[in-house]
Amino acid sequence: MFKLNEKINNDTFEVCELSLCKVLLMNDANYPWLILVPKVADVTELHHMSMDQQEAVLKDINLASRVMEQTFKPTSLNVAALGNVVRQLHIHVIARFEDDATWPGPVWGQKEALPYTNSDRLQLLKDTFQQLQSRA
């Protein structure tokens, strides 16, 4: 049975659910930052899933990437699956800008997270996902 990792749950806000992934917003206002977690029990690596599941995850990553580009118009997107701290498979989709807090370096361990003080970005992301899903 799928259960969201406690650390991920504590560090994020739920945006929506896609075909296989739960989409979460990282509680760090320094960057527009989504985390996609496949709703598959006990999976730590992408290649541990079936090909059908991997294709569904890729579809969800592509949709999340389009949402981030459409919503925030970033210089680039960082898409990564890292499991060094949290072993549950999760994929980061981070909008990066030349004037962001750690450009051009990585976001991890560089700057303390800046918690959101309101839900504007979360609502914007929910609205954008809803629009894109209605067109699919």
C-alpha positions in Angstrom: 0.0 0.0 0.0 1.3 3.4 -1.0 2.2 5.8 1.9 3.9 9.2 1.4 7.2 9.5 3.1 6.9 11.6 6.3 9.7 14.1 5.4 8.2 14.7 2.0 4.8 15.1 3.6 6.1 17.6 6.2 8.0 19.7 3.6 5.2 20.1 0.9 1.7 21.1 0.1 -0.5 18.9 -2.1 -1.2 20.4 -5.5 -3.1 17.5 -7.3 -2.9 13.9 -8.4 -2.0 12.9 -11.9 -2.2 9.5 -13.7 0.4 7.9 -11.4 2.0 10.7 -9.3 1.0 12.8 -6.4 2.1 16.4 -7.2 3.4 18.4 -4.3 4.7 22.0 -3.9 7.9 22.2 -1.9 7.5 24.7 1.0 10.4 26.8 -0.2 9.5 30.2 -1.8 13.0 30.6 -3.1 12.1 28.5 -6.1 9.0 27.2 -7.8 9.6 23.6 -7.0 7.3 20.6 -7.5 7.9 17.1 -6.3 6.2 14.2 -8.0 5.8 11.0 -6.0 4.7 7.8 -7.9 1.8 6.2 -5.9 3.5 2.8 -5.9 4.4 1.1 -2.7 8.0 0.6 -1.6 9.6 1.9 -4.8 13.0 3.6 -4.5 14.2 3.7 -8.1 12.5 4.4 -11.4 13.8 1.2 -13.0 12.1 -0.8 -10.2 8.7 0.0 -11.7 7.1 -1.7 -14.7 7.5 -0.1 -18.1 3.8 0.9 -18.0 4.4 2.7 -14.7 7.6 4.3 -16.0 5.7 5.6 -19.0 3.0 7.0 -16.7 5.6 8.8 -14.6 7.2 10.2 -17.7 3.8 11.5 -18.8 3.3 13.1 -15.4 6.8 14.7 -15.5 6.1 16.1 -18.9 2.8 17.6 -17.8 4.4 19.1 -14.6 7.2 20.5 -16.7 4.7 22.2 -19.1 2.9 23.6 -16.1 6.1 25.0 -14.7 7.1 26.6 -18.0 3.7 28.0 -18.7 3.2 29.4 -15.2 6.7 30.7 -14.3 8.6 31.2 -17.6 11.9 30.0 -16.1 15.3 30.2 -17.7 15.5 26.4 -17.3 14.0 23.5 -15.5 15.8 21.1 -13.3 14.3 17.6 -13.3 15.9 15.1 -11.1 15.2 11.9 -9.1 17.6 11.8 -6.1 17.2 9.4 -3.3 20.1 10.1 -1.0 18.1 11.6 1.9 14.6 10.3 1.2 14.6 6.7 -0.2 11.0 6.9 -1.5 11.1 7.5 -5.3 10.3 11.2 -6.0 11.1 13.5 -8.9 11.9 17.2 -8.5 10.8 19.6 -11.1 12.3 23.0 -10.2 12.0 26.2 -12.2 15.3 28.0 -12.3 16.1 31.7 -13.1 19.3 33.5 -13.6 18.5 35.7 -10.6 17.3 33.0 -8.2 19.0 32.4 -4.9 21.6 29.9 -6.0 21.9 30.2 -9.8 23.6 28.5 -11.5 24.4 26.0 -8.8 22.1 23.3 -7.3 19.3 24.2 -4.9 20.1 21.5 -2.4 22.0 22.5 0.8 22.8 26.0 -0.5 20.2 28.2 1.1 17.8 27.7 3.9 14.2 27.1 2.8 12.0 30.2 2.8 8.5 28.9 3.9 5.5 30.3 2.0 3.5 33.0 3.9 0.4 32.6 1.7 -1.1 30.1 -0.7 -0.9 32.2 -4.0 1.7 29.9 -5.7 -0.2 26.8 -4.7 -3.5 28.1 -6.0 -1.8 29.2 -9.3 -0.3 25.7 -9.8 -3.6 24.0 -9.0 -5.4 26.2 -11.5 -2.8 25.6 -14.2 -2.9 21.8 -13.7 -6.6 21.9 -13.9 -6.6 23.8 -17.2 -4.0 21.5 -18.8 -5.8 18.4 -17.6 -9.1 19.6 -19.0 -7.5 20.0 -22.4 -6.0 16.5 -22.4 
